[in-house]
Each structure stands twice: as C-alpha cells, then as structure tokens.
C-alpha cells in the first residue's frame, strides 16, 4: 500500500476563476522522503492542505495510508503530522508549554514519545522557558517540528519548512529529516529551493498547479535533452540581451555570475561560436564553457515547454 496517493486532484478558488491545482496525480511510497518542488504560487500548499484534510478538492481523490481524505479525515488526523509554512504555534506560550499542549491534544506526553524528538528537543532545552514568539527563525522551525512529531505520526507533511531561515539551520533541518526517515516515517516536504531537491529520494516538479515531472533528482537531471553552456563577460546584462537576440541561441537565462544557454542546432562547436559572437558584440572578459545541468535548469526548460 502506498503511503500517499493523489488521483486527478483539482482545486480552484474565487468561484472557479483561479486554478490552483490542475489534475494532479502522484504516489508516495512508505518510508520515502518525497519533495514537491516549485516556486511560490505553484500549488504546493493547496495540495498539502487537501492531503491533511484541511481543504476539499473540487474533483479527484486522495488517500493517506489507504484512508480517504474526505471519508476518513478523523483517522487521518491521528496518524499525520503537519508543519505549515507560516509559524502557527502559540507565540505567548513558552517552548515547553507549546509542546505540552500539543502532546495533550493527542492524548500523549512529552516523556512518552521523547525518543522521536530527543535530538531536536535537546537543542531547544536551553530555551524551554522562552516564549515561542521570541525564538529565532531556526529555533521556531525546530519547535514546530517537535510539535508535529510529538504523537509519532506515520506520515509527516512539511510545507516550505526552511523558508526564511539561515543556511546553517537549513542544513541542520535536512539532517533531522534524514534521521526521521530512518525511523520509518514517510515525509513529504515542499520547497521553492531547487538546491534542496537533491536531498529528497524522489521529487515532483510543479508549476502553475501542474506536475511537470516526477522522478529521482539524478534521473531528472540526466533527462536534460541537450548540451548546456555557461557564459559570462564584463557586462553580464548586456551579454544577456545580446545572447537572447542571437538567432542560434534557443534559451538564455541568468544564473549568478553566468548565463546558462542552449543552442537551436548544436553541432559541437558552440563554445567557439558563442565566444566569437560575444567578441563581435564588443564584449570583454568573455568566458564560455560546457556545463552539467542542474534541477533548476531542468525546471526552467520544462516550464518553457509547458508555456509554449
């Protein structure tokens, strides 16, 4: 039995005028760390809210651990943990009071399930008497995760859990998720950060409510169908405009200090051709090289194909 199944889920808002989720189907295996990857407004939160029984779909079906999200919502709420994107704990309660409250809601205690939160809560202990609203972003994140885990859920939903926290806290959080996965918990995490996709076992790339591709991060990257090049010059903005006007260039996007480009007809001499074109346009400090694509490159290519 799959841990999570969505079959043709569709959700609209504003009386059907806004399509948030468009005929989404996917499955998540038991014990899997699955990522839903996409920008803000892609439909990630709507999918999570439907799976956690907080929102009804317009059409389609969904199950969690074989339980229907509409008919069996009471049973589902007992076996899942949910950490929403916005910090939603009681900010006037202390760390310990928040955790005690959520444990009580599920008929358990901190001590009874301490083994599952031990590694996280040990970092929070020095702040156990501090009000939740006074915690740093990383500590708020850890407290919210503790509260989502206190009843030992079978499936854990984390909606953009690392948004707005520092790089070190992001890395620590993903280390925590790896340990939770080793305990047998099925984890669904959404994120707009493409670099976090590689930390999942499988991912779904989502844009404008539609799933564009589902596979392992490696297979998605290796499915990139053409050669990819990186180019830069002393005037990177001018180079971007010129390369987009180049009839031989298929696509050109800014990636940090470089542009990432693909060619319409790649005959194997693209590096020399691109360098020559940049010199012809008066650019200096030119560097062009072939590179391996990443998840973000694949996402942009799929998005462009969808919009054509």
C-alpha positions as CSV (number, residue, x, y, z in Angstrom):
1,X,0.0,0.0,0.0
2,X,1.3,3.4,-1.0
3,X,1.6,6.0,1.8
4,X,0.0,8.8,-0.2
5,X,-2.0,8.7,-3.4
6,X,-3.4,11.6,-5.4
7,X,-5.6,10.8,-8.4
8,X,-6.7,13.7,-10.6
9,X,-6.9,16.3,-7.8
10,X,-8.1,19.7,-9.0
11,X,-8.7,22.8,-6.9
12,X,-10.0,26.2,-7.9
13,X,-10.6,29.4,-5.9
14,X,-12.7,32.6,-6.5
15,X,-15.6,30.7,-7.9
16,X,-13.5,28.7,-10.3
17,X,-11.7,31.7,-11.7
18,X,-8.3,30.7,-10.2
19,X,-6.9,27.3,-10.9
20,X,-4.6,26.3,-8.1
21,X,-4.2,22.6,-8.6
22,X,-4.7,21.1,-12.1
23,X,-5.4,17.4,-12.3
24,X,-2.5,16.3,-10.1
25,X,-1.7,12.6,-9.7
26,X,1.2,11.1,-7.8
27,X,2.1,8.4,-5.3
28,X,4.5,8.4,-2.3
29,X,5.9,5.1,-1.1
30,X,6.0,4.1,2.6
31,X,9.1,5.5,4.3
32,X,10.0,7.7,1.4
33,X,11.4,11.3,1.6
34,X,9.4,13.0,-1.2
35,X,9.9,16.6,-2.4
36,X,7.3,18.8,-4.0
37,X,9.5,21.4,-5.8
38,X,8.2,24.7,-7.2
39,X,8.0,28.4,-6.8
40,X,5.5,30.4,-4.7
41,X,2.0,30.1,-6.2
42,X,2.7,26.7,-7.8
43,X,0.0,24.9,-5.8
44,X,2.2,23.2,-3.2
45,X,0.3,24.5,-0.1
46,X,-3.1,23.7,-1.6
47,X,-2.0,20.1,-2.2
48,X,-0.7,19.8,1.3
49,X,-3.9,21.3,2.8
50,X,-6.0,18.8,0.9
51,X,-3.9,15.8,2.0
52,X,-4.0,17.0,5.6
53,X,-7.9,17.2,5.4
54,X,-8.0,21.0,5.8
55,X,-9.3,21.7,2.3
56,X,-11.7,19.9,0.0
57,X,-10.8,19.2,-3.7
58,X,-13.2,20.2,-6.4
59,X,-12.6,16.8,-8.1
60,X,-10.3,13.8,-7.8
61,X,-9.4,11.5,-4.9
62,X,-6.6,11.3,-2.3
63,X,-5.6,8.8,0.3
64,X,-3.1,8.8,3.2
65,X,-2.1,5.3,4.4
66,X,-5.1,3.9,2.5
67,X,-7.6,6.3,4.2
68,X,-9.7,8.6,2.1
69,X,-9.1,12.3,3.0
70,X,-12.8,13.1,2.9
71,X,-14.5,10.0,4.4
72,X,-11.7,9.1,6.9
73,X,-10.5,12.5,7.9
74,X,-10.7,11.8,11.6
75,X,-8.5,8.7,11.4
76,X,-6.0,10.5,9.1
77,X,-5.6,13.4,11.6
78,X,-4.4,10.9,14.2
79,X,-1.6,9.5,12.0
80,X,-0.2,12.5,10.3
81,X,2.0,15.4,11.4
82,X,1.7,18.8,9.7
83,X,4.1,21.7,9.8
84,X,2.5,24.7,7.8
85,X,4.7,27.2,6.1
86,X,3.7,30.0,8.5
87,X,4.8,29.6,12.1
88,X,1.4,28.9,13.8
89,X,2.2,27.9,17.3
90,X,1.1,29.9,20.3
91,X,3.7,32.7,20.5
92,X,2.7,33.8,24.1
93,X,3.4,30.2,25.4
94,X,6.8,29.0,26.2
95,X,8.6,26.3,24.3
96,X,7.7,23.7,26.9
97,X,4.1,24.9,27.2
98,X,3.6,24.6,23.4
99,X,5.0,21.1,23.3
100,X,3.0,20.0,26.3
101,X,-0.2,21.4,24.8
102,X,0.2,19.6,21.5
103,X,1.1,16.4,23.3
104,X,-2.1,16.7,25.4
105,X,-4.2,17.2,22.3
106,X,-3.1,13.8,21.0
107,X,-3.5,12.1,24.4
108,X,0.2,11.6,25.0
109,X,3.0,13.2,26.9
110,X,6.5,14.6,26.1
111,X,8.1,11.8,28.1
112,X,6.1,9.0,26.3
113,X,7.3,10.0,22.9
114,X,10.6,11.6,23.8
115,X,12.7,9.2,21.7
116,X,11.4,10.6,18.5
117,X,12.0,14.3,19.3
118,X,15.1,13.8,21.5
119,X,17.7,15.1,19.0
120,X,15.7,18.2,18.2
121,X,14.4,19.0,21.7
122,X,17.9,18.8,23.2
123,X,18.7,21.9,21.1
124,X,15.6,23.6,22.4
125,X,16.1,22.8,26.1
126,X,18.1,25.9,26.9
127,X,15.1,27.9,25.7
128,X,12.4,25.8,27.2
129,X,11.1,28.7,29.3
130,X,11.3,31.3,26.5
131,X,8.1,32.4,24.7
132,X,7.8,30.9,21.3
133,X,7.4,34.3,19.7
134,X,10.9,35.3,21.0
135,X,12.7,32.4,19.3
136,X,15.0,32.8,16.3
137,X,13.7,31.5,13.0
138,X,15.7,28.3,13.2
139,X,14.5,27.6,16.7
140,X,10.9,28.3,15.8
141,X,11.3,25.8,13.0
142,X,12.6,23.1,15.4
143,X,9.8,23.7,17.9
144,X,7.2,23.5,15.1
145,X,8.7,20.2,14.0
146,X,8.7,18.8,17.6
147,X,5.0,19.7,17.9
148,X,4.3,17.9,14.6
149,X,6.1,14.8,15.8
150,X,5.0,14.6,19.4
151,X,2.3,11.9,18.6
152,X,4.6,9.8,16.5
153,X,2.9,10.3,13.1
154,X,3.2,7.8,10.3
155,X,3.3,10.5,7.6
156,X,4.8,13.9,8.1
157,X,3.9,16.9,5.9
158,X,6.3,19.9,5.9
159,X,5.2,22.9,3.9
160,X,8.3,25.0,3.0
161,X,9.9,24.4,6.4
162,X,13.2,26.1,5.6
163,X,11.9,29.3,4.0
164,X,13.3,32.4,5.8
165,X,16.0,30.6,7.9
166,X,19.7,30.8,7.6
167,X,21.9,28.3,5.6
168,X,23.2,26.5,8.7
169,X,19.7,26.0,10.0
170,X,18.5,24.7,6.6
171,X,21.3,22.1,6.6
172,X,20.6,21.0,10.2
173,X,16.9,20.7,9.3
174,X,17.6,18.3,6.4
175,X,19.9,16.3,8.6
176,X,17.0,15.9,11.0
177,X,14.7,14.8,8.2
178,X,17.2,12.1,7.2
179,X,17.2,10.7,10.8
180,X,13.4,10.8,10.9
181,X,13.2,8.9,7.6
182,X,15.5,6.2,9.1
183,X,12.8,5.8,11.8
184,X,10.4,4.7,9.1
185,X,8.4,8.0,8.9
186,X,7.1,8.9,5.4
187,X,8.0,12.5,4.7
188,X,6.5,14.9,2.2
189,X,8.3,18.3,2.0
190,X,7.6,21.2,-0.2
191,X,10.3,23.8,-1.0
192,X,10.9,26.6,-3.6
193,X,14.7,26.0,-3.2
194,X,16.0,23.9,-6.1
195,X,19.2,23.0,-4.3
196,X,17.1,21.1,-1.7
197,X,15.7,18.8,-4.4
198,X,18.8,16.7,-4.4
199,X,18.2,15.9,-0.7
200,X,15.0,14.0,-1.5
201,X,14.7,10.4,-2.8
202,X,12.1,11.4,-5.4
203,X,10.7,14.8,-6.4
204,X,7.8,16.3,-8.3
205,X,8.4,19.5,-10.2
206,X,5.3,21.6,-10.1
207,X,4.4,24.9,-11.8
208,X,1.0,26.6,-12.1
209,X,-0.8,23.7,-10.4
210,X,0.5,21.0,-12.8
211,X,3.1,18.3,-12.2
212,X,5.8,18.6,-14.9
213,X,8.0,15.6,-14.0
214,X,8.3,13.1,-11.2
215,X,11.5,11.0,-10.7
216,X,14.7,10.8,-8.7
217,X,16.8,14.0,-8.7
218,X,19.5,12.2,-10.7
219,X,17.2,10.9,-13.3
220,X,15.5,14.3,-13.8
221,X,18.9,15.9,-14.3
222,X,20.1,13.2,-16.6
223,X,16.9,13.6,-18.7
224,X,18.1,17.0,-19.8
225,X,18.0,16.5,-23.6
226,X,20.6,19.0,-24.9
227,X,24.0,20.4,-24.1
228,X,24.1,23.3,-21.7
229,X,26.6,26.1,-21.7
230,X,27.7,28.8,-19.3
231,X,28.9,32.2,-20.5
232,X,29.9,35.5,-18.9
233,X,31.6,38.8,-19.7
234,X,32.4,42.1,-18.1
235,X,28.9,43.3,-19.0
236,X,26.7,40.4,-18.0
237,X,23.4,42.3,-18.5
238,X,24.5,43.4,-22.0
239,X,25.6,39.8,-22.8
240,X,22.2,38.5,-21.7
241,X,20.4,40.9,-24.1
242,X,22.8,40.0,-27.0
243,X,22.6,36.3,-26.5
244,X,18.8,36.4,-26.4
245,X,18.9,38.2,-29.8
246,X,21.3,35.6,-31.2
247,X,19.3,33.5,-33.7
248,X,21.4,30.4,-33.0
249,X,20.6,30.5,-29.2
250,X,17.5,28.5,-28.1
251,X,17.3,29.8,-24.5
252,X,19.4,32.1,-22.3
253,X,18.8,32.7,-18.5
254,X,20.9,34.4,-15.8
255,X,22.4,32.1,-13.1
256,X,24.5,34.1,-10.7
257,X,27.6,35.4,-12.4
258,X,27.0,33.3,-15.5
259,X,24.3,32.9,-18.2
260,X,23.1,29.4,-19.0
261,X,22.4,28.8,-22.7
262,X,21.2,26.1,-25.1
263,X,21.6,26.1,-28.9
264,X,18.9,25.5,-31.5
265,X,21.3,23.3,-33.6
266,X,24.3,22.2,-31.6
267,X,27.0,20.9,-33.9
268,X,29.6,20.6,-31.2
269,X,31.4,24.0,-31.8
270,X,29.0,26.1,-29.7
271,X,31.8,27.3,-27.3
272,X,33.8,28.8,-30.1
273,X,30.7,30.2,-31.8
274,X,29.4,31.9,-28.6
275,X,32.8,33.4,-27.8
276,X,33.1,34.7,-31.4
277,X,29.6,36.2,-31.2
278,X,30.3,37.9,-27.8
279,X,33.6,39.4,-29.2
280,X,31.7,40.6,-32.3
281,X,29.3,42.5,-30.0
282,X,32.2,44.2,-28.3
283,X,32.2,42.2,-25.0
284,X,35.4,41.8,-22.9
285,X,36.3,39.3,-20.2
286,X,34.5,36.6,-22.1
287,X,34.3,33.0,-20.7
288,X,32.2,30.2,-22.3
289,X,32.2,26.6,-21.2
290,X,30.0,23.5,-21.4
291,X,28.5,22.5,-18.0
292,X,26.3,19.8,-16.5
293,X,22.6,20.9,-15.9
294,X,21.0,21.1,-12.5
295,X,17.5,20.7,-11.2
296,X,16.8,24.4,-11.8
297,X,17.9,24.2,-15.5
298,X,15.6,21.2,-16.0
299,X,12.7,23.1,-14.2
300,X,13.1,26.1,-16.5
301,X,13.2,24.0,-19.6
302,X,10.1,22.1,-18.6
303,X,8.3,25.4,-17.7
304,X,9.2,26.9,-21.1
305,X,7.9,23.8,-22.9
306,X,4.7,23.9,-20.9
307,X,4.1,27.6,-21.8
308,X,4.7,27.2,-25.5
